[in-house]
């Protein structure tokens, strides 16, 4: 009705706007937007965007929304039932408008007609909804069929793609198999060619070996000689052990057993001659050196827990105590009630009740006593739990843990005792080297935190550097003579010596020069010349400076430095080169290696004196004065470049403090020079001509400038060597 009212207002407006125009009473115009207006004489409906509607259609459409009118018009014109309904409604409205008053029967009839019309309208509306739902369902089915078709096509495309991939993969696998087969074929051909070349090489080597066997030297041991030596070791063997005083001699294994064993401090030429005069089966065992080494084989990063704070958490014991307290309270209340009941029974005495009253009183007294005891126990239990609750903390302190890392190094430590063996059997001398070793693996932990929850267990589990050093300086396990014989037989072959003189030299004995006649006729000169030539050709690239015979490499687990002989078996170097070293190794110009120990040190001068089992050429120290501007030479191993020489000039002679000096005033005399001194030169000699004037050091100035280097003055070195 509201919509009708609005449209009537619009029509009234049009009538007022066009007062002189005639309006059609039966026809109206409906545009596509749903607006309805009457037709004037001079105005007609636009055939393209508007529809001409009748009065009945107008009355039907005016009640609908604007957006539905155009569509409902088509339904109205196509559906005769809706047209019939609209006509009936219009007739009824027309009849009602014609008659001003209706009878009661007419009114009832009119009401029935209106109800019928309303019912028909509902049925039509219902049919329309069903139709719309059907159309929607058909549209959904169509859409679903389209989606299913699209999915089917997509699956088909995916199947085609996978098929193509399988085909491509199969093709690639076939190609790979073919390539592998070709590769195997080529490798087989290469192996064949290699085998042919190796066979040719072996034939050539056999030919060369045959030729060498024909011209082999006298010191070559035949198989029969080798069998005789092995046999003689097990029969009637006499072992001479030279107990000479060398570095770490106390760490050599003790040898004991049933074989004839003689221990001697030293063996000279005369003693050896007597031995071979009365014995035909002798073995001289000469300790030479004791070495220790520790090599890192692996490094692992481990994770552990450390306490980083304290947290408070509710004490779970409180809940249990409170439950027990509630239970004790209940028991006490029950005991109290029982006690009161027994008290009442005991006091409820009737003097006129006879024996029954007396018996009831006695029963009451017994119940009172039992209940009193139970009440007492219940009260004690209640008090005990109350006291426990008051003494139990509500919260407990727990440690808050965090993770941290520590490193575990797996170190392989080895102790080696090396020997020289001189063997005499059936008139011939033989020599060889023997090494007896022990190895042990250590797991050394670094970075353990004392706050670690498992600190004690970890400390007990892992080793320390001190334990490694302790084991390295422990004596090797004792050795039986039987085990010694087994090691001698397995540890390489013996080398035959040409003469007794060579055996003497092997023992370290001086040998007289050859006689006048041998010199006159040059006996053996050819062999000597050949050896000299071969040696010179071999070492032609090496320095021929004789001063390097006194210089050595000082090597430790932490690095390397330089040193030089000040006596036959004593070496001087900087203390910072060997500081904290578990083991010290010495290497000379001929690549011979030996161990060493610190026998003297001076932190003020940064000097250390080492004792070694190696023999070297001692240096000569300068004894005069030094002048500014004189040329000096530094010998050493800068940055690992072994046996290097650098030249420079004496810049000044002044007192300075070493790295270890605690004095506020300079108290050590140094030579300042522009000769290049780099890491690795530390401990090496500074020469003025053929005399040593100082010990090169890298431990003076850490912020050293280029061209300003230092060496400990020879006067300080002499004081260090002579002071006790």
MIBANU-319151 format. One line per field, with one value per residue (C-alpha): x, y, z; chain; residue number from 1. Coordinates in steps of 0.1 Angstrom, whole numbers, plus 5000, padded with zeros to 4 digits. Example, Ala and Ser with C-alpha at 12.3 -4.5 7.8 and 13.67 -1.06 7.14 Angstrom:
BEGIN
u = c(5123_5137) $
v = c(4955_4989) $
w = c(5078_5071) $
kette = c(A_A) $
nr = c(1_2) $
end
This chain:
BEGIN
u = c(5000_5029_5043_5009_5007_5041_5031_4998_5019_5040_5009_4995_5027_5025_4989_4998_5028_5008_4973_4962_4972_4947_4957_4949_4930_4936_4973_5006_5043_5069_5106_5134_5142_5107_5092_5055_5039_5006_5004_4996_4981_5013_5036_5040_5060_5095_5094_5131_5133_5097_5066_5030_5009_4972_4954_4952_4989_4995_4976_4995_5030_5025_5027_5061_5096_5111_5137_5111_5085_5100_5107_5072_5056_5069_5057_5023_5018_5030_5011_4972_4966_4982_4962_4930_4938_4946_4914_4893_4910_4903_4867_4862_4878_4856_4825_4834_4840_4806_4786_4788_4772_4772_4749_4763_4760_4778_4805_4809_4810_4835_4857_4856_4866_4895_4906_4904_4923_4949_4952_4956_4983_5002_5000_5012_5040_5049_5049_5071_5095_5096_5103_5131_5146_5144_5161_5187_5192_5195_5220_5240_5240_5252_5279_5289_5291_5313_5335_5337_5345_5372_5386_5386_5404_5429_5435_5439_5465_5483_5483_5496_5523_5533_5534_5557_5579_5581_5590_5616_5630_5631_5649_5674_5680_5686_5711_5728_5731_5746_5770_5780_5785_5807_5826_5831_5843_5868_5879_5883_5904_5924_5930_5941_5966_5977_5982_6002_6024_6028_6038_6064_6076_6078_6099_6122_6125_6133_6160_6174_6171_6190_6217_6219_6221_6251_6268_6255_6278_6294_6271_6241_6228_6219_6189_6211_6229_6195_6184_6217_6212_6176_6187_6216_6194_6176_6207_6236_6230_6248_6232_6253_6232_6250_6236_6250_6239_6215_6184_6154_6174_6153_6123_6137_6121_6140_6151_6152_6151_6169_6193_6228_6225_6253_6248_6277_6281_6302_6319_6353_6373_6393_6362_6346_6378_6377_6340_6344_6375_6356_6321_6307_6271_6269_6242_6250_6220_6227_6199_6199_6168_6135_6107_6072_6045_6008_5987_5952_5931_5897_5878_5842_5818_5798_5767_5760_5738_5747_5728_5717_5691_5667_5629_5603_5577_5548_5558_5538_5543_5519_5489_5497_5502_5469_5450_5465_5456_5420_5419_5433_5407_5379_5393_5396_5360_5348_5369_5355_5319_5327_5342_5312_5289_5309_5309_5271_5267_5290_5272_5237_5233_5199_5201_5168_5176_5191_5219_5210_5218_5251_5261_5252_5273_5303_5299_5298_5330_5348_5337_5347_5382_5387_5373_5395_5426_5415_5408_5443_5459_5438_5448_5485_5482_5464_5491_5519_5504_5497_5534_5546_5524_5538_5574_5570_5578_5550_5575_5607_5637_5647_5677_5670_5694_5709_5730_5767_5793_5827_5853_5867_5900_5909_5947_5970_6001_6031_6063_6092_6126_6150_6181_6211_6219_6254_6253_6283_6279_6303_6330_6307_6292_6257_6237_6201_6178_6151_6121_6100_6069_6037_6006_5975_5945_5933_5900_5909_5881_5884_5859_5842_5822_5825_5788_5779_5755_5777_5811_5826_5815_5829_5862_5865_5855_5879_5917_5937_5968_5987_5976_5988_6022_6024_6019_6044_6070_6064_6088_6080_6069_6096_6107_6116_6145_6122_6100_6131_6143_6109_6110_6145_6136_6104_6117_6135_6166_6202_6227_6261_6291_6322_6348_6355_6364_6329_6316_6339_6325_6290_6298_6312_6348_6376_6394_6430_6439_6449_6486_6512_6512_6475_6476_6505_6488_6453_6437_6400_6403_6380_6351_6356_6357_6325_6307_6319_6306_6273_6268_6278_6254_6226_6230_6241_6210_6217_6237_6274_6277_6295_6278_6246_6262_6257_6220_6190_6152_6135_6101_6072_6036_6027_6052_6088_6118_6156_6185_6223_6248_6269_6284_6285_6250_6236_6215_6205_6172_6146_6125_6093_6100_6098_6075_6049_6060_6051_6079_6107_6123_6156_6163_6197_6209_6212_6175_6185_6160_6163_6145_6155_6148_6151_6180_6182_6161_6162_6129_6145_6167_6142_6168_6166_6194_6184_6200_6198_6209_6222_6258_6266_6293_6294_6296_6322_6312_6325_6349_6357_6336_6309_6306_6275_6272_6289_6273_6257_6239_6209_6205_6173_6140_6117_6081_6091_6117_6144_6181_6177_6202_6194_6219_6217_6236_6240_6217_6224_6233_6209_6191_6155_6130_6121_6085_6090_6108_6089_6114_6103_6137_6154_6178_6188_6214_6202_6216_6193_6196_6178_6185_6151_6140_6106_6087_6108_6141_6136_6165_6188_6223_6233_6267_6294_6317_6322_6314_6281_6272_6236_6205_6177_6144_6108_6097_6108_6084_6050_6043_6077_6083_6097_6135_6138_6148_6166_6190_6201_6237_6264_6275_6241_6243_6277_6263_6234_6256_6281_6256_6244) $
v = c(5000_5023_5017_5024_5056_5067_5060_5080_5109_5106_5106_5135_5154_5146_5158_5190_5194_5187_5202_5207_5172_5144_5112_5077_5058_5023_5023_5031_5029_5006_5013_4988_5003_4995_5030_5033_5065_5073_5081_5116_5125_5138_5113_5076_5048_5043_5010_5003_5008_5008_4986_4995_4980_4979_4990_4954_4949_4982_4972_4938_4954_4984_4961_4947_4961_4982_4956_4928_4946_4941_4904_4898_4915_4887_4860_4877_4878_4841_4826_4826_4816_4848_4868_4853_4860_4896_4901_4886_4909_4939_4929_4926_4959_4974_4959_4971_5006_5006_4995_5019_4994_4957_4932_4908_4879_4899_4907_4871_4861_4889_4877_4841_4853_4873_4842_4821_4847_4848_4810_4810_4837_4816_4785_4805_4820_4785_4772_4801_4794_4758_4768_4791_4764_4739_4764_4770_4733_4727_4756_4742_4708_4723_4742_4711_4691_4718_4717_4679_4681_4707_4685_4654_4674_4686_4650_4639_4667_4657_4620_4630_4651_4623_4599_4622_4626_4588_4585_4612_4596_4562_4577_4594_4562_4544_4571_4569_4531_4535_4561_4540_4510_4531_4544_4509_4498_4527_4520_4483_4493_4517_4490_4467_4492_4500_4463_4459_4489_4476_4442_4459_4480_4449_4431_4461_4462_4425_4431_4460_4439_4410_4434_4450_4415_4408_4440_4442_4456_4435_4449_4432_4404_4372_4351_4325_4351_4365_4330_4325_4359_4351_4316_4330_4355_4326_4306_4314_4352_4376_4411_4441_4470_4504_4524_4558_4590_4607_4629_4610_4578_4571_4568_4539_4505_4481_4449_4417_4380_4346_4355_4364_4402_4426_4463_4486_4523_4526_4504_4513_4497_4474_4460_4453_4435_4413_4405_4393_4373_4351_4354_4346_4358_4394_4420_4455_4476_4514_4538_4569_4590_4593_4611_4621_4634_4643_4646_4659_4633_4649_4677_4675_4702_4691_4706_4706_4724_4753_4770_4804_4813_4802_4796_4791_4764_4752_4725_4693_4681_4708_4691_4658_4674_4693_4661_4643_4673_4672_4635_4640_4667_4644_4616_4640_4651_4615_4606_4636_4626_4590_4604_4626_4596_4575_4603_4606_4569_4569_4598_4586_4565_4555_4545_4528_4509_4480_4459_4469_4505_4495_4474_4503_4527_4503_4499_4537_4541_4515_4533_4566_4553_4538_4569_4591_4572_4574_4612_4616_4598_4618_4651_4642_4632_4665_4685_4666_4673_4709_4714_4697_4721_4751_4739_4729_4758_4767_4770_4752_4767_4750_4757_4773_4756_4769_4753_4760_4744_4729_4712_4677_4670_4634_4633_4604_4605_4584_4576_4563_4549_4545_4523_4516_4478_4465_4428_4405_4370_4346_4373_4399_4431_4443_4473_4484_4508_4497_4517_4506_4527_4530_4549_4561_4581_4610_4629_4664_4687_4725_4751_4732_4755_4750_4759_4728_4704_4675_4693_4666_4638_4655_4663_4626_4615_4636_4641_4673_4685_4679_4642_4639_4655_4632_4601_4613_4616_4582_4553_4528_4494_4469_4447_4410_4397_4373_4402_4422_4395_4393_4431_4430_4403_4421_4457_4457_4440_4443_4462_4446_4467_4467_4466_4467_4504_4513_4493_4514_4546_4533_4530_4565_4555_4575_4556_4563_4576_4551_4542_4559_4532_4532_4569_4566_4542_4557_4525_4531_4566_4557_4548_4580_4602_4585_4591_4628_4633_4617_4638_4670_4664_4655_4686_4711_4733_4736_4763_4755_4780_4760_4781_4762_4731_4748_4759_4737_4738_4739_4724_4721_4712_4750_4760_4763_4785_4784_4775_4768_4746_4761_4727_4693_4684_4717_4742_4777_4794_4819_4808_4818_4793_4763_4778_4752_4726_4690_4678_4694_4681_4692_4689_4697_4706_4669_4664_4643_4645_4642_4651_4677_4689_4723_4722_4760_4791_4828_4847_4881_4876_4853_4825_4787_4760_4726_4692_4669_4635_4650_4660_4693_4719_4745_4782_4807_4839_4873_4887_4922_4953_4961_4993_5010_5004_4970_4943_4913_4882_4865_4827_4808_4797_4827_4817_4780_4787_4766_4775_4810_4839_4877_4906_4940_4966_4973_5002_5006_4988_4996_4983_4972_4950_4916_4903_4885_4914_4929_4957_4993_5002_4985_4959_4937_4946_4942_4947_4967_4958_4962_4926_4909_4889_4872_4845_4814_4833_4835_4818_4817_4832_4867_4864_4891_4874_4838_4848_4849_4884_4878_4856_4868_4874_4881_4885_4921_4944_4931_4964_4963_4987_4976_4975_4976_4942_4930_4903_4896_4908_4881_4894_4886_4851_4845_4855_4832_4802_4808_4817_4789) $
w = c(5000_5007_4973_4958_4977_4965_4929_4933_4945_4914_4892_4911_4905_4868_4866_4883_4860_4829_4837_4801_4789_4786_4805_4795_4823_4810_4799_4815_4807_4825_4820_4825_4859_4871_4871_4861_4847_4829_4792_4780_4747_4732_4751_4741_4755_4742_4723_4730_4768_4780_4779_4775_4803_4811_4842_4855_4849_4866_4897_4898_4893_4915_4946_4936_4940_4912_4904_4899_4878_4844_4850_4865_4836_4813_4837_4839_4802_4797_4827_4821_4857_4870_4844_4856_4892_4885_4865_4894_4919_4896_4892_4929_4935_4907_4921_4955_4942_4923_4953_4982_5006_5007_5024_5050_5025_4999_5024_5033_4996_4990_5019_5006_4972_4986_5007_4976_4956_4984_4984_4947_4950_4976_4954_4924_4946_4958_4922_4913_4941_4931_4895_4906_4929_4900_4877_4904_4909_4871_4870_4899_4882_4850_4869_4887_4855_4841_4871_4869_4832_4840_4868_4844_4818_4844_4856_4820_4814_4847_4836_4802_4819_4842_4813_4794_4825_4828_4791_4795_4827_4810_4780_4803_4823_4790_4780_4815_4812_4778_4790_4820_4798_4775_4805_4819_4785_4784_4820_4811_4781_4803_4829_4802_4788_4824_4831_4800_4809_4845_4832_4810_4839_4861_4835_4832_4870_4871_4846_4866_4898_4882_4871_4905_4921_4900_4912_4948_4974_5001_5029_5014_5036_5019_5028_5044_5065_5075_5086_5105_5123_5133_5145_5164_5182_5197_5205_5229_5226_5249_5253_5263_5274_5273_5302_5291_5305_5280_5283_5298_5303_5333_5311_5290_5298_5321_5304_5323_5315_5313_5285_5295_5300_5309_5317_5310_5314_5283_5257_5243_5216_5239_5256_5222_5210_5241_5236_5201_5210_5234_5221_5186_5193_5207_5206_5218_5227_5228_5240_5218_5224_5241_5223_5232_5209_5212_5181_5179_5160_5163_5179_5191_5203_5233_5250_5287_5313_5335_5363_5351_5378_5406_5401_5428_5422_5445_5469_5460_5496_5508_5491_5507_5542_5539_5529_5559_5582_5570_5576_5612_5619_5609_5630_5660_5656_5655_5686_5704_5697_5709_5741_5748_5742_5766_5792_5789_5794_5824_5842_5833_5865_5879_5915_5913_5881_5897_5883_5847_5856_5872_5841_5818_5839_5837_5800_5797_5817_5796_5764_5779_5786_5752_5735_5756_5745_5708_5713_5727_5697_5673_5689_5688_5652_5644_5663_5645_5610_5619_5630_5598_5577_5595_5590_5554_5528_5504_5476_5465_5448_5416_5395_5361_5336_5303_5276_5270_5248_5256_5234_5236_5219_5212_5215_5206_5228_5220_5239_5218_5231_5202_5202_5180_5178_5169_5161_5159_5145_5129_5123_5108_5122_5115_5126_5128_5146_5171_5184_5214_5218_5239_5227_5246_5236_5258_5257_5269_5277_5273_5284_5313_5335_5373_5375_5354_5371_5362_5366_5389_5367_5336_5353_5363_5328_5308_5310_5313_5297_5330_5329_5293_5303_5333_5312_5286_5314_5329_5323_5296_5307_5315_5287_5289_5268_5250_5239_5230_5207_5190_5184_5171_5146_5134_5133_5099_5086_5097_5076_5072_5081_5059_5087_5124_5121_5111_5141_5163_5148_5153_5190_5190_5193_5177_5149_5140_5106_5079_5077_5056_5030_5026_5021_4998_4975_4980_4992_4993_4977_4949_4972_4993_4962_4949_4982_4982_4947_4954_4986_4969_4940_4964_4985_4959_4965_5003_5020_5025_5054_5081_5108_5102_5117_5151_5144_5151_5149_5183_5178_5204_5202_5201_5174_5165_5170_5167_5188_5186_5204_5232_5240_5225_5237_5251_5232_5240_5229_5240_5270_5253_5225_5250_5277_5288_5262_5271_5248_5229_5197_5181_5143_5129_5094_5084_5094_5124_5152_5190_5222_5247_5282_5299_5324_5330_5324_5329_5325_5330_5299_5282_5278_5283_5282_5267_5271_5241_5230_5197_5192_5175_5169_5196_5186_5196_5214_5206_5232_5221_5217_5191_5172_5158_5121_5119_5098_5116_5103_5119_5114_5120_5106_5100_5096_5091_5063_5078_5080_5066_5068_5070_5071_5087_5107_5144_5150_5187_5219_5247_5278_5274_5293_5280_5279_5313_5330_5360_5366_5360_5347_5316_5330_5301_5274_5239_5204_5182_5145_5112_5103_5096_5127_5123_5142_5140_5144_5182_5199_5169_5169_5157_5141_5137_5112_5127_5164_5181_5195_5206_5207_5184_5201_5191_5227_5233_5216_5205_5187_5169_5140_5107_5107_5145_5158_5189_5202_5237_5241_5243_5277_5291_5275_5291_5325_5320_5311_5340_5367_5390) $
kette = c(A_A_A_A_A_A_A_A_A_A_A_A_A_A_A_A_A_A_A_A_A_A_A_A_A_A_A_A_A_A_A_A_A_A_A_A_A_A_A_A_A_A_A_A_A_A_A_A_A_A_A_A_A_A_A_A_A_A_A_A_A_A_A_A_A_A_A_A_A_A_A_A_A_A_A_A_A_A_A_A_A_A_A_A_A_A_A_A_A_A_A_A_A_A_A_A_A_A_A_A_A_A_A_A_A_A_A_A_A_A_A_A_A_A_A_A_A_A_A_A_A_A_A_A_A_A_A_A_A_A_A_A_A_A_A_A_A_A_A_A_A_A_A_A_A_A_A_A_A_A_A_A_A_A_A_A_A_A_A_A_A_A_A_A_A_A_A_A_A_A_A_A_A_A_A_A_A_A_A_A_A_A_A_A_A_A_A_A_A_A_A_A_A_A_A_A_A_A_A_A_A_A_A_A_A_A_A_A_A_A_A_A_A_A_A_A_A_A_A_A_A_A_A_A_A_A_A_A_A_A_A_A_A_A_A_A_A_A_A_A_A_A_A_A_A_A_A_A_A_A_A_A_A_A_A_A_A_A_A_A_A_A_A_A_A_A_A_A_A_A_A_A_A_A_A_A_A_A_A_A_A_A_A_A_A_A_A_A_A_A_A_A_A_A_A_A_A_A_A_A_A_A_A_A_A_A_A_A_A_A_A_A_A_A_A_A_A_A_A_A_A_A_A_A_A_A_A_A_A_A_A_A_A_A_A_A_A_A_A_A_A_A_A_A_A_A_A_A_A_A_A_A_A_A_A_A_A_A_A_A_A_A_A_A_A_A_A_A_A_A_A_A_A_A_A_A_A_A_A_A_A_A_A_A_A_A_A_A_A_A_A_A_A_A_A_A_A_A_A_A_A_A_A_A_A_A_A_A_A_A_A_A_A_A_A_A_A_A_A_A_A_A_A_A_A_A_A_A_A_A_A_A_A_A_A_A_A_A_A_A_A_A_A_A_A_A_A_A_A_A_A_A_A_A_A_A_A_A_A_A_A_A_A_A_A_A_A_A_A_A_A_A_A_A_A_A_A_A_A_A_A_A_A_A_A_A_A_A_A_A_A_A_A_A_A_A_A_A_A_A_A_A_A_A_A_A_A_A_A_A_A_A_A_A_A_A_A_A_A_A_A_A_A_A_A_A_A_A_A_A_A_A_A_A_A_A_A_A_A_A_A_A_A_A_A_A_A_A_A_A_A_A_A_A_A_A_A_A_A_A_A_A_A_A_A_A_A_A_A_A_A_A_A_A_A_A_A_A_A_A_A_A_A_A_A_A_A_A_A_A_A_A_A_A_A_A_A_A_A_A_A_A_A_A_A_A_A_A_A_A_A_A_A_A_A_A_A_A_A_A_A_A_A_A_A_A_A_A_A_A_A_A_A_A_A_A_A_A_A_A_A_A_A_A_A_A_A_A_A_A_A_A_A_A_A_A_A_A_A_A_A_A_A_A_A_A_A_A_A_A_A_A_A_A_A_A_A_A_A_A_A_A_A_A_A_A_A_A_A_A_A_A_A_A_A_A_A_A_A_A_A_A_A_A_A_A_A_A_A_A_A_A_A_A_A_A_A_A_A_A_A_A_A_A) $
nr = c(1_2_3_4_5_6_7_8_9_10_11_12_13_14_15_16_17_18_19_20_21_22_23_24_25_26_27_28_29_30_31_32_33_34_35_36_37_38_39_40_41_42_43_44_45_46_47_48_49_50_51_52_53_54_55_56_57_58_59_60_61_62_63_64_65_66_67_68_69_70_71_72_73_74_75_76_77_78_79_80_81_82_83_84_85_86_87_88_89_90_91_92_93_94_95_96_97_98_99_100_101_102_103_104_105_106_107_108_109_110_111_112_113_114_115_116_117_118_119_120_121_122_123_124_125_126_127_128_129_130_131_132_133_134_135_136_137_138_139_140_141_142_143_144_145_146_147_148_149_150_151_152_153_154_155_156_157_158_159_160_161_162_163_164_165_166_167_168_169_170_171_172_173_174_175_176_177_178_179_180_181_182_183_184_185_186_187_188_189_190_191_192_193_194_195_196_197_198_199_200_201_202_203_204_205_206_207_208_209_210_211_212_213_214_215_216_217_218_219_220_221_222_223_224_225_226_227_228_229_230_231_232_233_234_235_236_237_238_239_240_241_242_243_244_245_246_247_248_249_250_251_252_253_254_255_256_257_258_259_260_261_262_263_264_265_266_267_268_269_270_271_272_273_274_275_276_277_278_279_280_281_282_283_284_285_286_287_288_289_290_291_292_293_294_295_296_297_298_299_300_301_302_303_304_305_306_307_308_309_310_311_312_313_314_315_316_317_318_319_320_321_322_323_324_325_326_327_328_329_330_331_332_333_334_335_336_337_338_339_340_341_342_343_344_345_346_347_348_349_350_351_352_353_354_355_356_357_358_359_360_361_362_363_364_365_366_367_368_369_370_371_372_373_374_375_376_377_378_379_380_381_382_383_384_385_386_387_388_389_390_391_392_393_394_395_396_397_398_399_400_401_402_403_404_405_406_407_408_409_410_411_412_413_414_415_416_417_418_419_420_421_422_423_424_425_426_427_428_429_430_431_432_433_434_435_436_437_438_439_440_441_442_443_444_445_446_447_448_449_450_451_452_453_454_455_456_457_458_459_460_461_462_463_464_465_466_467_468_469_470_471_472_473_474_475_476_477_478_479_480_481_482_483_484_485_486_487_488_489_490_491_492_493_494_495_496_497_498_499_500_501_502_503_504_505_506_507_508_509_510_511_512_513_514_515_516_517_518_519_520_521_522_523_524_525_526_527_528_529_530_531_532_533_534_535_536_537_538_539_540_541_542_543_544_545_546_547_548_549_550_551_552_553_554_555_556_557_558_559_560_561_562_563_564_565_566_567_568_569_570_571_572_573_574_575_576_577_578_579_580_581_582_583_584_585_586_587_588_589_590_591_592_593_594_595_596_597_598_599_600_601_602_603_604_605_606_607_608_609_610_611_612_613_614_615_616_617_618_619_620_621_622_623_624_625_626_627_628_629_630_631_632_633_634_635_636_637_638_639_640_641_642_643_644_645_646_647_648_649_650_651_652_653_654_655_656_657_658_659_660_661_662_663_664_665_666_667_668_669_670_671_672_673_674_675_676_677_678_679_680_681_682_683_684_685_686_687_688_689_690_691_692_693_694_695_696_697_698_699_700_701_702_703_704_705_706_707_708_709_710_711_712_713_714_715_716_717_718_719_720_721_722_723_724) $
end
